[in-house]
Amino acid sequence: MEPSSGGTTSAARAAEVLLEFGRRSSALGVSEIARSTGISKAVAHRILTTFVDCGLLLYEPDTRRYLLGPAAATLGARAIDISPLRRMSREALVELQRATGETATVSGRLPGGRVYLDQVESTQEIKMTVELGRRFELHSGSSGRVILAHLSQEEQDDVLSGTLPRLTAATIVDPDALREALRQARERGVCRSSGERQEGAGSMAAPVFGADGTVIGSVSVCGPSYRMTEQACDRHESALVAAAQRVSRALGHRPAAAAK
């Protein structure tokens, strides 16, 4: 691989700084940014100042910390709005919600994570809803873990060798236990979760594949854990898998067996 030019390196550093705000839920200071990205405080400060000037970040003088600005919100909203995965999954989500009675969602894959792109909410009084546009880890919850299960071994190892935050008492953070859960999810084609990312919530998800056969996201059904029992998941599984396959086909995916 050819060495990166100075301009490419600078762009990569700037991108890494901006992406760090997508991984955090709070404002960040220069020192935090420098530690997490491995760049010097001086370089981090110059990048942050540039982003403030163009509206991608806001600076809080009282705390000397930075947070995402209105321009970043505009970019995020626009990216979700024009997402092919979101557009191609809408009808399938509507039908999945009708078939199961629970909230149906679609997630898109990010480097080392995922993001909810759309949802069709349950019509029941007590229901689960998700936060669109926020980055989530891959190891916790069915939507993320089913994506992780279909990544390459190298990509899985990269995630499992990193930090695995424990979000609830049920979150699986042991790498060996996660590897077994990933094997089961890949073998079955679906992943189930109960209270791993959010206490009191249950979900199940199936992978969505792109035209080149790589996993690009997932479709899920989620609801209160007292409704998302094993028996309910058994009933919902065929509708879930059909929805995910429909989205994959709409995006140009053709399974090897079907292509022959």
C-alpha positions as CSV (number, residue, x, y, z in Angstrom):
1,M,0.0,0.0,0.0
2,E,1.3,3.4,-0.9
3,P,2.0,5.8,2.0
4,S,-0.6,8.4,2.6
5,S,0.1,11.9,1.5
6,G,0.0,14.8,3.9
7,G,-3.4,15.9,2.7
8,T,-4.8,12.4,3.0
9,T,-3.4,12.1,6.5
10,S,-4.8,15.4,7.6
11,A,-8.2,14.5,6.2
12,A,-8.2,11.2,8.0
13,R,-7.3,12.9,11.3
14,A,-10.1,15.4,10.8
15,A,-12.6,12.6,10.0
16,E,-11.5,10.6,13.0
17,V,-12.1,13.6,15.3
18,L,-15.6,14.2,13.9
19,L,-16.5,10.5,14.1
20,E,-15.5,10.5,17.8
21,F,-18.5,12.7,18.5
22,G,-20.7,10.1,17.0
23,R,-19.4,7.5,19.3
24,R,-20.0,9.5,22.5
25,S,-23.2,10.8,24.0
26,S,-21.6,13.9,25.8
27,A,-19.6,16.9,25.0
28,L,-15.8,16.4,24.6
29,G,-12.7,18.4,25.5
30,V,-9.4,18.7,23.6
31,S,-7.6,16.3,25.9
32,E,-10.3,13.6,25.5
33,I,-10.2,13.9,21.7
34,A,-6.4,13.8,21.7
35,R,-6.3,10.6,23.9
36,S,-9.0,8.8,22.0
37,T,-7.7,9.6,18.5
38,G,-4.0,9.5,19.2
39,I,-3.3,12.9,17.8
40,S,-1.6,15.8,19.6
41,K,-3.6,18.4,21.5
42,A,-2.4,21.2,19.2
43,V,-3.6,19.3,16.1
44,A,-6.9,18.4,17.8
45,H,-7.5,22.0,18.7
46,R,-6.9,23.2,15.2
47,I,-9.3,20.6,13.8
48,L,-12.0,21.4,16.4
49,T,-11.7,25.1,15.7
50,T,-12.2,24.5,12.0
51,F,-15.3,22.5,12.6
52,V,-16.7,25.2,14.9
53,D,-16.1,27.8,12.2
54,C,-18.2,25.7,9.7
55,G,-20.9,24.8,12.1
56,L,-20.2,21.1,12.5
57,L,-19.3,21.6,16.1
58,L,-20.3,24.0,18.9
59,Y,-17.9,25.3,21.6
60,E,-19.1,25.7,25.2
61,P,-16.9,28.4,26.8
62,D,-18.0,27.6,30.3
63,T,-16.9,24.0,30.2
64,R,-14.3,24.3,27.4
65,R,-15.9,21.4,25.7
66,Y,-17.3,20.7,22.2
67,L,-20.5,19.1,20.9
68,L,-22.0,18.4,17.6
69,G,-23.4,21.5,15.8
70,P,-26.4,22.2,13.5
71,A,-24.4,21.5,10.3
72,A,-23.7,18.0,11.6
73,A,-27.3,17.5,12.4
74,T,-28.2,18.6,8.9
75,L,-25.8,16.1,7.4
76,G,-27.0,13.3,9.6
77,A,-30.6,13.9,8.8
78,R,-29.9,14.1,5.1
79,A,-27.8,10.9,5.1
80,I,-30.7,9.0,6.7
81,D,-33.3,10.5,4.4
82,I,-31.5,9.5,1.2
83,S,-30.2,6.1,2.5
84,P,-31.0,3.3,-0.1
85,L,-31.3,0.8,2.7
86,R,-33.9,3.0,4.5
87,R,-35.8,3.6,1.3
88,M,-35.8,-0.1,0.2
89,S,-36.9,-1.3,3.6
90,R,-39.9,0.9,4.2
91,E,-42.6,-1.4,2.8
92,A,-41.1,-4.5,4.4
93,L,-41.1,-2.8,7.8
94,V,-44.8,-1.8,7.4
95,E,-45.7,-5.4,6.6
96,L,-43.5,-6.8,9.4
97,Q,-45.1,-4.5,12.0
98,R,-48.6,-5.6,10.9
99,A,-47.6,-9.2,11.0
100,T,-46.1,-9.1,14.5
101,G,-47.8,-6.2,16.2
102,E,-44.5,-5.0,17.4
103,T,-42.1,-2.2,16.3
104,A,-40.1,-3.0,13.2
105,T,-36.7,-1.4,12.6
106,V,-33.9,-1.3,10.1
107,S,-30.3,-0.7,11.0
108,G,-27.3,0.2,8.8
109,R,-23.8,-0.9,9.4
110,L,-21.1,1.5,10.4
111,P,-17.4,0.8,10.9
112,G,-17.4,-1.0,14.2
113,G,-21.0,-0.1,14.9
114,R,-24.5,0.4,13.5
115,V,-27.2,3.1,13.4
116,Y,-31.0,2.9,13.3
117,L,-32.2,4.3,10.0
118,D,-36.0,3.8,10.3
119,Q,-38.8,2.3,12.3
120,V,-42.5,1.5,12.1
121,E,-43.9,1.8,15.6
122,S,-46.2,-0.7,17.2
123,T,-49.8,0.5,17.5
124,Q,-50.0,-1.0,21.0
125,E,-50.2,1.4,24.0
126,I,-47.0,-0.1,25.6
127,K,-44.3,-0.4,22.9
128,M,-40.6,0.0,22.2
129,T,-39.2,2.8,20.0
130,V,-35.6,3.4,18.9
131,E,-33.5,6.5,18.5
132,L,-32.7,7.1,14.8
133,G,-29.2,8.3,13.8
134,R,-27.4,7.3,17.0
135,R,-24.4,5.0,16.8
136,F,-24.7,1.7,18.7
137,E,-22.1,-1.0,19.4
138,L,-22.3,-4.3,17.6
139,H,-21.9,-6.7,20.5
140,S,-25.1,-5.8,22.4
141,G,-28.6,-6.4,21.2
142,S,-29.9,-8.5,18.3
143,S,-29.7,-5.8,15.6
144,G,-26.0,-5.3,16.2
145,R,-25.0,-8.9,17.0
146,V,-26.6,-10.4,13.8
147,I,-24.5,-7.9,11.8
148,L,-21.4,-8.9,13.7
149,A,-22.2,-12.6,13.2
150,H,-22.0,-12.1,9.4
151,L,-18.8,-10.1,9.3
152,S,-15.4,-11.7,8.4
153,Q,-13.4,-13.4,11.1
154,E,-10.9,-10.5,11.0
155,E,-13.6,-7.9,11.5
156,Q,-15.2,-10.0,14.3
157,D,-11.8,-10.3,16.0
158,D,-11.2,-6.6,15.8
159,V,-14.5,-5.9,17.6
160,L,-14.1,-8.6,20.2
161,S,-10.5,-7.5,21.0
162,G,-11.7,-4.0,21.8
163,T,-13.8,-2.5,24.6
164,L,-17.1,-4.2,25.1
165,P,-19.2,-1.9,27.3
166,R,-21.7,-3.6,29.7
167,L,-24.9,-1.7,29.2
168,T,-27.1,-3.9,31.4
169,A,-26.6,-7.0,33.7
170,A,-27.6,-9.1,30.7
171,T,-25.0,-7.7,28.2
172,I,-22.6,-10.3,27.0
173,V,-19.1,-9.0,27.3
174,D,-17.1,-12.2,27.6
175,P,-15.4,-12.7,24.2
176,D,-15.7,-16.5,24.3
177,A,-19.4,-16.3,25.1
178,L,-19.9,-13.7,22.4
179,R,-18.1,-16.0,19.8
180,E,-20.5,-18.8,20.7
181,A,-23.5,-16.4,20.4
182,L,-22.2,-15.2,17.0
183,R,-21.8,-18.8,15.8
184,Q,-25.4,-19.6,16.8
185,A,-26.8,-16.4,15.1
186,R,-24.9,-17.1,11.9
187,E,-26.0,-20.7,11.9
188,R,-29.7,-19.9,12.6
189,G,-29.9,-16.8,10.5
190,V,-31.5,-14.7,13.2
191,C,-30.4,-13.3,16.6
192,R,-32.5,-12.9,19.7
193,S,-31.9,-10.6,22.7
194,S,-33.6,-9.9,26.0
195,G,-32.6,-6.9,28.1
196,E,-29.0,-6.8,26.7
197,R,-29.0,-3.2,25.5
198,Q,-32.0,-1.9,27.3
199,E,-33.6,-3.4,30.4
200,G,-37.1,-4.6,29.8
201,A,-36.8,-4.8,26.1
202,G,-36.7,-7.8,23.9
203,S,-35.9,-8.1,20.2
204,M,-34.9,-10.4,17.3
205,A,-33.1,-9.5,14.1
206,A,-32.1,-10.9,10.7
207,P,-29.2,-9.7,8.5
208,V,-29.6,-7.6,5.3
209,F,-27.0,-8.2,2.5
210,G,-25.9,-5.9,-0.3
211,A,-25.4,-6.8,-4.0
212,D,-21.9,-8.0,-3.3
213,G,-23.0,-10.4,-0.6
214,T,-21.6,-8.5,2.4
215,V,-23.8,-7.7,5.4
216,I,-24.9,-4.0,5.3
217,G,-27.5,-3.9,8.1
218,S,-30.3,-5.7,9.8
219,V,-34.1,-5.8,10.2
220,S,-35.5,-6.3,13.7
221,V,-38.7,-6.6,15.7
222,C,-38.7,-5.2,19.2
223,G,-41.1,-4.9,22.1
224,P,-41.4,-5.2,25.9
225,S,-39.7,-8.3,27.1
226,Y,-42.9,-9.7,28.6
227,R,-44.3,-9.8,25.1
228,M,-41.2,-10.8,23.3
229,T,-41.0,-14.3,24.8
230,E,-39.4,-17.3,23.2
231,Q,-42.8,-18.4,22.0
232,A,-43.6,-15.0,20.5
233,C,-40.2,-15.0,18.8
234,D,-40.9,-18.4,17.3
235,R,-44.1,-17.0,15.8
236,H,-42.4,-13.9,14.5
237,E,-39.3,-15.5,13.0
238,S,-40.6,-16.4,9.6
239,A,-42.0,-12.9,9.0
240,L,-38.8,-11.4,10.2
241,V,-36.6,-13.5,7.9
242,A,-38.9,-12.9,4.9
243,A,-38.7,-9.1,5.5
244,A,-34.9,-9.1,5.7
245,Q,-34.7,-11.2,2.6
246,R,-37.1,-8.9,0.7
247,V,-34.9,-5.9,1.6
248,S,-31.7,-7.8,0.5
249,R,-33.3,-8.6,-2.8
250,A,-34.4,-5.0,-3.3
251,L,-30.8,-4.0,-2.8
252,G,-29.5,-6.5,-5.5
253,H,-28.5,-9.4,-3.3
254,R,-28.8,-12.8,-4.9
255,P,-27.9,-15.8,-2.8
256,A,-25.4,-18.2,-4.4
257,A,-27.9,-21.1,-4.5
258,A,-30.5,-18.9,-6.2
259,A,-28.1,-17.5,-8.7
260,K,-27.3,-20.9,-10.2
